[in-house]
Amino acid sequence: MPPFTKEEYQARIKKTKERITDAGIDVLVVSDPANMNYLTGYDGWSFYVPQVVIVSTEATDPLWVGRGMDAKGAMHTTFLGAENIFGYPDRYVQSVERHPMDFVADVIHDRGWGKRSIGVEMDAYYFSARGYETLKKNLPQAKFKDGNLLVSWVRIIKSEQEIEYMKQAGKIVERVMQTALDSVAPGVRECDAVAEIYRAQIRGTDAFGGDYPAIVPMMPSGEKTATPHLTWTDAPYGNEIAVNLELAACRNRYHSPLARTMYIGAHPPAKLTDTADIVVEGMHAALDAIKPGVLCEQVEEVWRKVIARAGLEKESRIGYSMGLNYPPDWGEHTASLRPGDKTALQPNMTFHMILGMWMDDWGFECSESFRVTETGCETFADFPRKLFVKNG
């Protein structure tokens, strides 16, 4: 059963149809797994082969098209009736002679939509160049348009039930972060600490379990804290080193990321403690600046002015809209907290504010996931904001 009511899915579809109509699109071929889930509830680890949800302004409900063996998964996880679920034979899978988009094109043609304006998600992770060329070859009378991020912008304002799942993920991530702080110690292999973190992510709380996050634990240590996107090794942790912990929890595909930095040892260097202090001060100021009507770039400006007092600069953005997603990313690819982004904040927009300072051979991270409220913002997790020092 899908985690939302049929009425909520239908409201999402209605908003999507309005958006694609404004974009001059009659039929939208959705290949982003998160957008497929958002519109229908479909949830399966099947995105390694082409699959789509087709939204037409001429049809009440979308169509799901995917690998034949996954069609029953669509019946289990979506609100769609069997007549709207199409599975292609396995001869289309990883073949040099044919492509699943051949089958998708046939479905579109058979519905009488082959001459319509067709939108495709040109920058989606799982929509390939070959897939696009195959659709164009099989639908020569169609007018193709870029429909990238159309559904993602519909997703940016969350419903109350979506917010509830993110709050639940926030409760799980509190346990995940505490598990990380408890597990990382001198002599412990990095992989063993991560194993405990995975257990906490999936175990969840006594009231609700967790799902797999879209991004794996990112936990660089020592000099590797100078860069954000490293994972772990099987080497044991040493002493007098920092470890960055960028983790998350997930509930029904809705995320709550959280980042902190810990120092193993009794003597964290002054450059690290001083940076931690100013970063946390900047985070408090930026969070305090959030309210409906404030522009994304204005939130970043508040943060930038705080760290400038310490002679610090940060070139990369400090946050982005996030929530529902699948690997390899929990971000929605829409609004960002950075100069030039004039998106006005609205209630129930949700963001991950990630304040990472990555220097030549060291770094510090602190982040919060939050929703915009009617008067300010609310973080999903309640966890101390500081440099954690663990005497090894």
N, C-alpha and C positions, 0 to 999 in steps of 0.2 A: 504493500500500500504506500502511495506517495505521502510525504510528510506534511502536505498542505491540502486544504479542501479544494474540490473541483472549482468552486466559485473563485478562489484566489488565483488558480491557474487561468481561468477564463478572463479575469480582470487583467492579468499580465498580457495575455494574448491580445486583448482589445487595445491596450496601450501600445503594443508592438505594431499592430496593424495601423494605428494612427501615425506612428513614427515612419513606417515604411511608405505609407501613402504620401506623407509630406515630402519624402525623399524621391518620389516618382517611381517607386518599386511596387510591382504587383505580386511578385512571388519572392520570398526570401528563403534562401537555402542556408540553414544554420548548421555550422560544423563545429563550433566551439562547444565542448562538452558541458561547460557551465551554463551556457545559454540554452542548450538542449534540456538540461535538467530544470532550469528556471521555467521554461515554457511547458514542460510535460511531466516532470518528475523523474525522467529516465536517469538511472544510476547503475552503471556497470563499468568494470575495468575492460572496456572493449574499444577504447578510443585509439588503440594502436592500429586499427583498420578503419577505413573511411566509413563514416556514419553521419546521418544528417537528420534534422527536423525541418520540414518544409512548411512555411507559413504562407498561405495565400489569402489575399483579400476577398477571394470568392468562396472560401470554405470556412465553415464554422470552427472546426478543430484542425490542428496541424496534423501532418503525416510524419511518422517515424520511419526511416529507412536505414537498415543496418544489416550486418551479417546474419544469415539465416539462423545460426545457432544462438544468436542473441535476441531473437524476436520474442521468445518467451520471457526473457528478462524485461523487455519493454512491457509485456502484458502484466508482469508482476509489479513493476515500479512506476508506471505512468497511469494517468487517468483515461488514456485513449482506449477506444474500442478496437477489437480485432481488425475491423475493416480499415482502420487507419494505421496499421502496422504492417510493414513490408520487409521481408527478409530476402536478401539476395543469396543465390547459391554459392557454395564454396569455390566453385571454379573461377569466381571473380577475385578471390583473395590472393594477393601477391603474385599475380600472373603477368607475364610479358605480353600476352595476347589480348587481354581485356582488362577493364578497370571497374571497380564498383560504381564509379560515376556514369558508366554506360547504363547501368541499371537505374540509377537515380534519374538520369535523363529520360529513360523510358517511362518511369512513373510520372514525371512532369508532363511529358508528351501525351500520355494516355489520359491525363486529366484535362486536356485541352489548353494547357498553359504554355505550349511550346513557342508561341509567338508573343508572349508577354515580356514585360520588363522584369528581369530576374536579378535579384541582388545576391551577392556571395560575400562571405567574410574574408576579404583578400589578405588580411594580416593575421588570421587565426593560426595558432600553432599547428593544428591538425588538418589544415586545408592545403593540399600540395599544388605545385605548379602543374603536375600531370593531371590532377583531378580537375583543375580549372580548364585546361586545354581540352580534356575529354568532354566536359559539359558543353563547351563552345562548339566542338566538332559535331556533337549529337543534336544540338539545338541551334541550327544555323540561322533560324529566323527570329530567335530571341534577341533582345537587347540586354546586354549584361552591364550591371552597375555595381559599384563597390558598396556593400552593405555592412562594412566592418564597423563594429562597436554600436550599431543601432540598438541591439538588445541590451548591451552592456549599459548604455545610458538609461534605459528603462529600469535596470536593476539598481541604479545608484541610490534610490530612496527605498528603504526597506519597510516591509510591513511589520506589524507588531509581532507576528509569529516568527519572522526572520530574526528580529531583534532578540526574541526570547532564546532562540537557538544560539545566537552569538553570546548572550549572557551565560548560557550553560557552558559554552566553550571557554568562556572566561573563568568559570569556576574550575574547569578541568586544568587550564593552563597554570593556575596558581599551584596546583599539585605537581604539575610537570616541572615548573621552575624550581620548586622546593626540592624535588627529587634530584634535579641536576646539581643544585648546591650541595646536597647531602652526598651525592655519589662521586663527584670530582674531588680527588685527593691525591697526594703524592704516592706513586707506586701503582695506582689504579690505571689499568689500560683504558685509553680513550674509548675503545669499542665497548668495553664493559659498562662504562658510565652511560653510553648511548643506549645500550640494551635496556637499562633501567628506565631511561627516559621514554623509550618506545612503549614499555609496559605501562607507564603512567598515562601516556597519551591514549592508549586503547582501553585501558581499564576504566578511566573516567572517574566518576564518583559513585557512591552507593545508589544514588537516584537515577543516574543515566550514564551510559557508556560513551566512549569516544570513537571517532572515525579516524581514518588515516589522513594526516594533513597533506596539503598540496606540495609542501616543501619539506625536505628532510631536516633534522637538526643540524644547524650550522654552528660549529664549535671550534674555531681556530684558537690555538694557544701559543704563548710565547711571542716570538717575532711575527708569527702568522696572524696575530690580531691586527696587523696593519692592513688586512684585507678582509672583506665581509663574507665572501661566499665559499669558504672552505668547510669541509665537513669534519671527518675524524680519521684517525689511523688506529693501528693496534699498538702504538707506542705508549708506555706509561707516562703519566703526568709527572713532571718534576716539581721542584720547590722554587719559591720566589719567582713565579711566573703568573701572568694574567691569562684568563680564559674568557673569551666572549661567548655568550649563550644566546643565540637567536632561535627561539623555539616557538611552538604553536600548539593549540588544541583545536579539534574540529568536531562539530556536532551536526550530523545530517548535511555534511559538506559545507557548513558555515564555520568560519575561522575566527580565532582570537589569537593573533601572534603576540609575543612578548619577548623582549630582549633585555638582558642585564649583563654586567661584567663582574667577574669575581677575581680576586687575587689570592693565590695560594702562597702563604708565607707571612712573615711578621712585619716586613718592611716594604710596603708598596712605594714605588718612587713618587716623588713630589709631583712630577709632571702628570702622572696618572691621577693622583688624588685631586690635584687642582683642576684638571680637565673634567673629572667626574662632577665636581662641585658646580662648575659653571654650566655644564650640560644639563644637569638636573634643574638648576635655576632657570635656564632657558626653556626647559620643558614645562615647568610650572607656569611661566609667563605665556608661552604659546597656548597651552591648554586654557588658561584663564581668558585668552583673547577670543576664544571660539564662541560664536553664537550665530543664530540665523541672520543672513544678510552680509556677514563678513566674507570677503573674498579669500580664496585659497592663498593668493600671494600675500595678503595682509597678515595671515597667520605666520608664514615663513619670515616676513619682515620683522615681526616681534622677536622671534628666535634669533635672527641674524644680529639684531642690535644688542642683544644680551651678550652673545659670545664675542662680539667685536670689542667689548670692554676688556676682554682678556687677550686681545690680539689674535683671535681665532677666526677662521673662515671655513665655510663648508660649501663646496661647489655643487654637490648633488642635492636633489630634492630631500625634503625632510618627512615626506609622507605621501600616501596615496590611498585612493578609495579601494576598499577590499571587502570581502565577505564570502559569498558562494564561489567555490572554484575546485578545480582538479589540477593535478600535476601538469606543468611544472611551476605554477605560480598561484598565489592566493590573491593577487591584485586584480582589479577590474579593468585597468588600462584606460581609465577615464580621467577623473580629476586628480591633480597632484598638488601638494603643498610646496610651491616653488614660485620664483619670480615669473611673472607673465601669465600665470594661470588665474583668470578672472572668474572662475566658477564661484557663484555665490552659494555659501553653505545653507542647507535647508534641514529641518528636523528629520531625523532618521537616516541621514547620510552617515556612513560608517567609514572610518579611516584607520590606517596603521601609521602612527607617527613614529618614525625610526630615526633617532638622533645618533648616528654613527660618526665618530671622529677617527679616521684612519690615517695615521702618521707614517713616518718612514719605516719604523720597525716596531711600532706598538699601536694600540688603539683602545677605544672605549665605546661601548654601545649601551643605550638605554632606550626603550620604546614602550609605547602604550597603544592599545587598540581602543577606539572610542566611538560613540555615536553622538551626533549633534542633537541636542534637546531643544525644547521651545525657548530656553533661556540661556543655555551654555553647552556643556558637554558632559558626558558620563563615560567613564572608562569601564571596560568589561571585566578587567581583573583588578584586584586589590592587593598590590604587592609593593614592598618598600622600594623607593627609587634612590639608589645609592650604589657606590662601589662596595661589593661584598668582600670582606677580607676573612680568609679562613687560614688560621695559623697551622702550617703543615708540620 
